[in-house]
Amino acid sequence: MQAPRYDTDAAAPQGPTNAFTVDVEDYFHVAALASAVSRESWTTREYRVTGNTERLLALLDERGVHGTFFVLGWVAERSPDLIRRIAAAGHEVACHGYSHELIYRQTREEFREETRRAKGLLEDATGQPVLGYRAASFSIVRSTLWALDELIDLGFQYDSSIFAIRHDRYGIPGASPVPGRVAAPSGRFLLEFPMAPASFLGLKIPVSGGGYFRILPYPLTRAGLRRINAVGRPFSFYLHPWEIDPGQPRISVGALSRFRHYTNLHRSEGRLRRLLREFRFGSMIEVLRKIEHIAPETEKQRAAAV
């Protein structure tokens, strides 16, 4: 990736404007619970994503923050009114795929058709082009970089699926943590807003949100995010609606999955309120346009992409 250019006007005591993102999925969609939750059971389970997402919308409205909501197509199909409310509140609606299947468990054709379907559902709901994509569990890894070409072909302007860490389910450890243009296997380019770790004594600590936000002490998260901002670089923060829902149904899974999913759910909302007070946030497309000078997509360009 090429090092991007940043507007000096974004600098403030809180640092640059960072991307606030929400992966809109329900508690039963997550990979950590997949061993105990069949896809066939999804429609029979308590549906809590609407209420939890609306709680997040209210919280962001209190702080005057507009973010990016990466919405699962499965949710958009069942709750188009929720997607319209997200857009009407001034947030960017982006794509999180359709079924929350990990990309490396899909064929290229399955990925293409699922992503096309999800993008269409979101655009039908909002009447607006969907420019951004994030894979389930950040599953664009070295073996699935072909997905970048599929995203370009489907008309996406940017991706936020690469996590520059080592993890048992995802990550490209050698990837640049800096937002900028990344080459797809075809040689074409797509904007990438990676999830960036912070470095402490040479050790990379993931401080970008999700389970890390709940499990790590908040002062460590804050210190790591400040380190990223201190060099004039924005970070992308993410969480899920179910992470502010300690009352969600408990599912019997192994110790590691239980630790990843349920730890500190009761603390998430309070920590989130602190985070929103201490850092500057906007939508991902807003931040990328500042650093890469992207022009808004025209209707002609949108039609050509279809």
C-alpha positions as CSV (number, residue, x, y, z in Angstrom):
1,M,0.0,0.0,0.0
2,Q,1.1,3.5,-0.7
3,A,1.3,5.9,2.3
4,P,-1.8,8.2,2.1
5,R,-1.9,11.9,2.5
6,Y,-3.7,13.4,5.5
7,D,-5.3,16.7,6.0
8,T,-3.6,18.7,8.7
9,D,-6.9,20.3,9.5
10,A,-8.0,17.0,11.0
11,A,-5.5,17.3,13.8
12,A,-7.0,18.2,17.2
13,P,-6.4,17.4,20.8
14,Q,-8.3,14.2,20.2
15,G,-6.2,13.3,17.1
16,P,-7.3,12.7,13.5
17,T,-10.9,11.7,12.7
18,N,-11.1,7.9,13.0
19,A,-13.6,5.5,11.3
20,F,-16.3,4.3,13.7
21,T,-17.8,1.1,12.3
22,V,-20.5,-1.4,13.3
23,D,-20.7,-5.0,12.0
24,V,-24.5,-5.4,12.0
25,E,-25.1,-9.1,12.8
26,D,-26.9,-10.9,15.5
27,Y,-25.4,-13.0,18.4
28,F,-26.1,-16.3,16.6
29,H,-24.2,-15.3,13.5
30,V,-20.8,-15.1,15.0
31,A,-18.0,-17.6,14.1
32,A,-17.2,-18.2,17.8
33,L,-20.6,-19.9,18.3
34,A,-20.8,-21.6,14.9
35,S,-19.9,-25.0,16.3
36,A,-23.1,-24.9,18.4
37,V,-25.4,-22.9,16.1
38,S,-26.5,-24.4,12.8
39,R,-27.5,-22.0,10.0
40,E,-30.8,-23.9,9.8
41,S,-31.6,-22.7,13.3
42,W,-31.1,-19.0,12.7
43,T,-34.8,-18.3,11.9
44,T,-35.9,-20.0,15.1
45,R,-33.7,-18.0,17.5
46,E,-34.5,-14.8,19.3
47,Y,-33.9,-11.9,17.0
48,R,-32.2,-9.1,18.9
49,V,-30.2,-7.2,16.3
50,T,-32.9,-4.6,15.6
51,G,-33.2,-3.4,19.2
52,N,-29.4,-3.5,19.8
53,T,-28.7,-1.6,16.6
54,E,-31.2,1.1,17.5
55,R,-29.5,1.4,20.9
56,L,-26.3,2.1,19.1
57,L,-28.0,4.6,16.8
58,A,-29.3,6.5,19.9
59,L,-25.9,6.5,21.6
60,L,-24.2,7.8,18.4
61,D,-26.9,10.5,18.1
62,E,-26.1,11.6,21.6
63,R,-22.5,12.2,20.7
64,G,-23.2,13.6,17.2
65,V,-21.2,10.8,15.6
66,H,-21.8,9.4,12.1
67,G,-20.2,6.0,11.4
68,T,-20.3,3.1,8.9
69,F,-22.6,0.2,9.4
70,F,-21.4,-3.0,7.6
71,V,-24.7,-4.8,7.4
72,L,-25.1,-8.5,6.9
73,G,-27.4,-9.2,3.9
74,W,-29.3,-11.8,5.9
75,V,-30.3,-9.0,8.3
76,A,-31.1,-6.5,5.5
77,E,-33.4,-9.1,3.9
78,R,-35.4,-9.4,7.2
79,S,-35.2,-5.8,8.4
80,P,-35.1,-3.4,5.5
81,D,-36.7,-0.7,7.7
82,L,-33.7,-0.9,10.1
83,I,-31.3,-0.3,7.2
84,R,-33.4,2.7,6.1
85,R,-33.3,4.1,9.6
86,I,-29.5,3.7,9.7
87,A,-29.1,5.7,6.4
88,A,-31.7,8.3,7.5
89,A,-29.7,9.0,10.6
90,G,-26.8,10.0,8.4
91,H,-24.6,6.9,8.7
92,E,-22.9,5.1,5.8
93,V,-24.4,1.7,4.9
94,A,-21.8,-0.8,3.7
95,C,-21.7,-4.5,3.0
96,H,-20.8,-7.4,5.4
97,G,-21.6,-10.1,3.0
98,Y,-24.8,-12.2,3.1
99,S,-24.4,-15.3,5.3
100,H,-21.4,-14.5,7.5
101,E,-19.6,-17.4,5.9
102,L,-15.8,-17.2,6.1
103,I,-14.4,-16.5,2.6
104,Y,-11.9,-19.3,2.7
105,R,-14.8,-21.7,3.2
106,Q,-16.5,-20.5,0.0
107,T,-15.7,-21.0,-3.7
108,R,-15.0,-17.9,-5.7
109,E,-18.4,-18.2,-7.4
110,E,-20.3,-18.5,-4.0
111,F,-18.5,-15.5,-2.7
112,R,-19.4,-13.4,-5.8
113,E,-23.0,-14.3,-5.8
114,E,-23.5,-13.9,-2.0
115,T,-21.8,-10.5,-2.1
116,R,-23.8,-9.4,-5.2
117,R,-27.0,-10.4,-3.4
118,A,-26.1,-8.6,-0.2
119,K,-25.1,-5.4,-2.0
120,G,-28.3,-5.4,-4.0
121,L,-30.4,-5.8,-0.8
122,L,-28.7,-2.8,0.8
123,E,-28.9,-0.6,-2.2
124,D,-32.6,-1.5,-2.7
125,A,-33.3,-0.6,1.0
126,T,-31.5,2.7,1.0
127,G,-31.6,3.9,-2.7
128,Q,-27.9,4.7,-2.3
129,P,-24.7,3.1,-3.7
130,V,-22.9,0.8,-1.4
131,L,-19.2,1.6,-1.6
132,G,-17.6,-0.4,1.2
133,Y,-17.2,-4.1,2.2
134,R,-16.0,-6.0,5.2
135,A,-15.6,-9.8,5.2
136,A,-17.0,-12.0,8.0
137,S,-14.3,-12.3,10.6
138,F,-11.8,-10.4,8.5
139,S,-11.5,-13.5,6.3
140,I,-9.6,-11.9,3.5
141,V,-6.3,-13.6,4.1
142,R,-3.4,-14.4,1.8
143,S,-5.2,-17.4,0.3
144,T,-8.3,-15.3,-0.4
145,L,-6.8,-12.1,-1.9
146,W,-8.8,-13.0,-5.1
147,A,-11.8,-11.6,-3.2
148,L,-10.3,-8.1,-3.9
149,D,-10.8,-8.6,-7.6
150,E,-14.4,-9.7,-7.1
151,L,-15.1,-6.6,-5.0
152,I,-13.7,-4.4,-7.8
153,D,-15.8,-6.2,-10.3
154,L,-18.9,-5.6,-8.1
155,G,-18.3,-1.9,-8.0
156,F,-16.9,-1.5,-4.4
157,Q,-14.6,1.4,-3.9
158,Y,-13.0,0.2,-0.7
159,D,-12.5,-2.8,1.6
160,S,-11.9,-3.1,5.3
161,S,-11.2,-6.9,5.8
162,I,-7.5,-7.1,6.3
163,F,-6.2,-7.3,9.9
164,A,-2.4,-6.9,10.2
165,I,-2.1,-9.5,13.0
166,R,-1.7,-13.2,13.4
167,H,-4.9,-15.0,14.6
168,D,-6.3,-18.5,14.3
169,R,-9.1,-17.4,12.1
170,Y,-7.8,-14.4,10.2
171,G,-5.0,-11.9,9.7
172,I,-2.1,-11.0,7.3
173,P,0.8,-10.3,9.7
174,G,2.9,-8.5,7.2
175,A,0.2,-6.3,5.8
176,S,0.5,-2.5,6.1
177,P,-1.5,-1.0,8.9
178,V,-1.8,2.2,6.9
179,P,-5.0,3.0,4.9
180,G,-4.3,3.3,1.2
181,R,-4.4,1.6,-2.1
182,V,-3.8,-2.2,-2.2
183,A,-3.1,-4.3,-5.3
184,A,-5.5,-7.1,-6.2
185,P,-4.1,-10.2,-7.9
186,S,-5.1,-8.8,-11.3
187,G,-2.9,-5.8,-10.7
188,R,-5.9,-3.4,-10.2
189,F,-6.2,-1.4,-7.1
190,L,-8.7,-1.0,-4.3
191,L,-8.7,1.2,-1.3
192,E,-8.0,-0.8,1.9
193,F,-8.7,0.5,5.4
194,P,-7.0,-2.2,7.5
195,M,-7.5,-3.0,11.1
196,A,-4.4,-1.8,12.8
197,P,-2.7,-3.1,15.9
198,A,-0.6,-0.8,18.2
199,S,3.0,-1.6,19.0
200,F,4.2,-1.9,22.6
201,L,7.9,-2.8,23.0
202,G,7.8,-4.4,19.6
203,L,4.7,-6.5,20.4
204,K,1.6,-5.9,18.3
205,I,-1.6,-5.5,20.3
206,P,-5.0,-5.5,18.5
207,V,-6.8,-2.5,19.9
208,S,-9.3,-1.9,17.1
209,G,-12.4,-3.1,18.9
210,G,-14.6,-6.1,19.0
211,G,-13.6,-8.8,21.5
212,Y,-10.3,-7.0,22.1
213,F,-12.2,-3.9,23.3
214,R,-14.1,-6.0,25.8
215,I,-11.3,-8.3,27.0
216,L,-8.3,-5.9,27.2
217,P,-8.3,-3.2,29.9
218,Y,-9.7,0.0,28.6
219,P,-6.6,2.0,29.5
220,L,-4.5,-0.3,27.3
221,T,-6.9,0.1,24.4
222,R,-6.9,3.9,24.8
223,A,-3.1,4.0,25.0
224,G,-2.8,1.9,21.8
225,L,-5.3,4.0,19.9
226,R,-3.5,7.2,21.0
227,R,-0.3,5.8,19.7
228,I,-1.8,5.3,16.3
229,N,-3.3,8.8,16.3
230,A,0.0,10.3,17.6
231,V,1.7,9.6,14.2
232,G,-1.2,11.4,12.4
233,R,-2.9,8.2,11.3
234,P,-6.5,7.3,11.8
235,F,-7.7,4.0,13.0
236,S,-10.8,2.0,12.3
237,F,-12.8,0.9,15.4
238,Y,-15.4,-1.8,15.2
239,L,-18.0,-3.5,17.3
240,H,-21.2,-5.5,17.0
241,P,-24.7,-4.7,18.2
242,W,-24.7,-7.9,20.4
243,E,-21.7,-6.6,22.3
244,I,-23.8,-4.1,24.2
245,D,-26.4,-6.8,25.0
246,P,-25.4,-8.7,28.2
247,G,-29.0,-10.1,28.3
248,Q,-28.6,-12.1,25.1
249,P,-29.3,-15.9,25.2
250,R,-26.3,-18.0,26.4
251,I,-25.2,-20.7,24.1
252,S,-23.2,-23.7,25.3
253,V,-19.8,-23.7,23.6
254,G,-16.2,-24.5,24.4
255,A,-14.2,-22.4,26.9
256,L,-12.2,-20.4,24.3
257,S,-15.3,-19.5,22.3
258,R,-17.2,-18.7,25.5
259,F,-14.4,-16.4,26.6
260,R,-14.2,-14.6,23.3
261,H,-17.9,-14.0,23.0
262,Y,-19.2,-13.4,26.5
263,T,-16.4,-11.7,28.4
264,N,-17.3,-8.2,29.7
265,L,-20.5,-7.8,27.7
266,H,-21.8,-5.8,30.7
267,R,-18.9,-3.3,30.4
268,S,-19.1,-2.7,26.7
269,E,-21.6,0.2,26.6
270,G,-19.8,2.2,29.3
271,R,-16.4,1.7,27.6
272,L,-18.0,2.8,24.3
273,R,-19.3,6.0,25.8
274,R,-15.8,6.8,27.1
275,L,-14.2,6.0,23.7
276,L,-16.7,8.4,21.9
277,R,-15.8,11.2,24.4
278,E,-12.0,10.7,24.0
279,F,-11.6,10.3,20.2
280,R,-12.9,11.9,17.0
281,F,-15.0,9.7,14.8
282,G,-16.7,9.8,11.4
283,S,-17.7,7.3,8.7
284,M,-15.1,5.2,6.9
285,I,-15.9,6.8,3.5
286,E,-15.5,10.2,5.1
287,V,-12.1,9.4,6.5
288,L,-10.9,7.8,3.3
289,R,-12.1,10.8,1.2
290,K,-10.0,13.1,3.4
291,I,-6.9,11.0,3.1
292,E,-7.3,9.8,-0.5
293,H,-9.3,12.7,-2.0
294,I,-12.0,10.4,-3.4
295,A,-14.7,12.1,-5.3
296,P,-18.3,11.0,-4.5
297,E,-19.5,8.3,-7.0
298,T,-21.7,9.6,-9.7
299,E,-24.8,7.8,-11.0
300,K,-23.1,7.2,-14.3
301,Q,-20.2,5.4,-12.5
302,R,-22.7,3.4,-10.4
303,A,-24.6,2.3,-13.5
304,A,-21.3,1.3,-15.2
305,A,-20.4,-0.8,-12.2
306,V,-23.6,-2.7,-12.5
